[in-house]
Amino acid sequence: MSTLQRQLIAPFSHLVGQEKAKLFLGRALASGQLAHAYLFRGPDGVGKQLFARSLAAAVNCRQRQALLPAAGESDWASLPCGHCSSCLKYSSGNQPDFMVISPEKGTIKIDRIREMIQALSYPPYESPSRVVLIEDIHTMRPEAANCLLKTLEEPPDKNLLILTASASRDILTTISSRCQMIPFFSLRQEETVQVLMRVNPELEAETASLLARLSEGCPGQALILYRREMIAIWRQVVALVSDPQKDSNRDVGLLLQAAETMATLKEELLPLFGLLRIWLRDLLVAGFSGQTGQDRDTLDGGLPEIKQKRWNSRQLFDKLQAIDQAEKELGRNCNRNLVCEVLLFQLQQ
C-alpha cells in the first residue's frame, strides 16, 4: 500500500474531457454529498487515474473545507487548489490519509485488502476524510474481492473509496453494485490532441493527430505508442501475418521470433493488440462498404509495399476474437510467449 509516491493532480477545470463525470463529481464536492464509494470504469488511458487522484485531493483540499457548507456549484471547478497544505502533501506523496492499492505482478492480492481494512478501522490521521484508491480492480483475485465486499457495503465513517476498472474486463457485480458508477469514455480527436500537446509541447501537431487516431481517443495509450515506438513494431507484425508469400508452416521460425519479440513487451503489449484490432476492424469495414477507413489510410502509409492476403468477414471476425482471447489469457497470467505464438499463428492463417 503506497502513500509515498508522488501524485499527479489537477483542478477539475484543467481536466480534459469527461464532462459528465466532472459535473457529477463537482456537484457532489460542492454539496458535501459524496458517496462512500465510486467506481470509475472506462477504456484504458482516458484519464481515470488522474480523475481519481484529483478527486482524492479535492476531498481534503483546504479551499473546499473553507467553502463548505455554502459552496456554489461553480466552486468545484477550482478544486483541488494545488497549493494548500493538504494538496501539497498529495502532490509530494506525503499525504498520510491517502492510500493507493495497485496490482502487483498483475493482480491485487487479499493481503493488500486486509491491510487496507485494518487501516480503515482507525480515524483519519489529520484530514476530514481518508481516501483509498484501488486501481484496476478487474485484476483482483476472487478471495480479495470477497474480502472487500463488507467494507464496500458498510465502510467506516470518514472514509472514501475510489475504484477504477477497465471497461473491457469483467468485475464482480457484487462489487459494482456497492459503488456509485461513474462511466468514462474515449476522448474526442481534438481533446486527445490537446492532452498530448500539453504533456509533450514539442510533439508535432501531425504526429499528435496520428496518435490520437490510433489510440481511439485514449491519451494514455497514445503516449505509450509514442514513447515505445509501437507503430514500428505493429508494422512489422502486420507485414508478417498479412504477406501472402509467408506461410505459417514454412515460416514458423519467423512467427516464433516475432512472438518472442512481442512477449518482451510489458505494458506495451496490450496497446499493440489494440493496434492489431484497429487494423482488422478496418479491413472488415472495408469489406462490407468497399471503402478504406481513415485509420487504415493512416497506417498503411508506413507498411511495406506488399499484396495483403484477402480474408473474408468470417475469418476477420475469428481474428478479432483471437485478439480478445489473447487479452483474457494475459489477464490470467498465462505464459506470454505462448499467448503471442498462438495469436500470431491464428492471425497468419
Number of C-alpha atoms within 10 A of each C-alpha: 15 14 18 17 14 14 20 15 26 22 18 22 15 11 17 17 19 19 14 12 16 20 16 11 21 25 19 16 23 24 17 16 10 16 13 21 23 22 25 26 22 20 20 25 21 25 22 25 22 16 23 24 23 25 24 26 29 28 26 25 24 21 21 21 15 10 14 13 11 11 17 14 14 11 16 26 19 17 27 27 22 22 13 14 12 24 28 18 20 29 21 14 18 18 24 18 23 27 22 17 21 20 16 10 9 14 18 24 20 18 12 16 22 14 12 19 17 10 14 20 12 13 16 18 12 12 18 16 18 25 28 24 24 24 23 23 25 22 24 22 14 15 13 19 21 16 16 18 15 13 18 20 15 10 18 15 14 15 20 22 21 23 26 22 22 20 16 14 16 12 18 13 8 13 18 18 12 18 19 16 16 19 15 21 20 20 22 17 19 14 17 27 25 19 21 24 17 11 12 12 11 9 14 12 14 10 14 24 19 18 25 27 21 23 27 22 24 25 28 18 24 26 20 18 22 14 9 12 12 19 18 12 16 22 17 14 20 20 18 22 22 19 17 15 12 18 17 18 10 8 12 14 11 15 24 19 13 19 22 16 13 23 18 12 14 9 10 19 18 17 21 21 20 20 23 20 19 19 20 20 20 20 22 22 14 14 16 11 10 10 11 14 16 10 17 17 11 13 17 12 9 11 14 12 10 11 11 14 14 13 16 12 15 10 15 20 14 13 23 22 13 18 22 16 14 21 20 16 15 16 14 12 12 13 11 19 18 16 21 25 20 15 20 24 17 17 23 19 16
